[in-house]
Amino acid sequence: MATNNDEYLEKLEPKSQTIFQDFMQTYSPKSWFQLRTAICTIIVETNIYDFSELTHSDYAIFFSNASKKTTGNKYSIIKQIFKYLYCKNIIINELGFEKCFWDKDKLCDYIKKE
């Protein structure tokens, strides 16, 4: 029987599934469950199954509400996912990300080193 995470991940667009697999390879296998949970959280909150359609407004769902607790590993991973998508030029509408991720070139260099 599939878990909720599996059901959500199976609904990802094929290109997004590949992107997610590539992203997972930047982490050790012991972190993969947390990565899957973070991706599913993004899907549940945004109802978006194609990473290229994510926007800064979707990012803001997680990080613009001062009363919402956004600390912890899951939110750290969600932020890393958005950074990864931004640096890999996967997100079509990048408007707004330059305000929260500053210098794209430096960020991308940093991500490559990780």
Secondary structure, DSSP 8 states (H G I E B T S, - for coil): ---HHHHHHHTS-HHHHHHHHHHHTTS-GGGHHHHHHHHHHHHHHH----GGG--HHHHHHHHS-TTS---SHHHHHHHHHHHHHHHTT--S--TTHHHHH--HHHHHHHHHH-
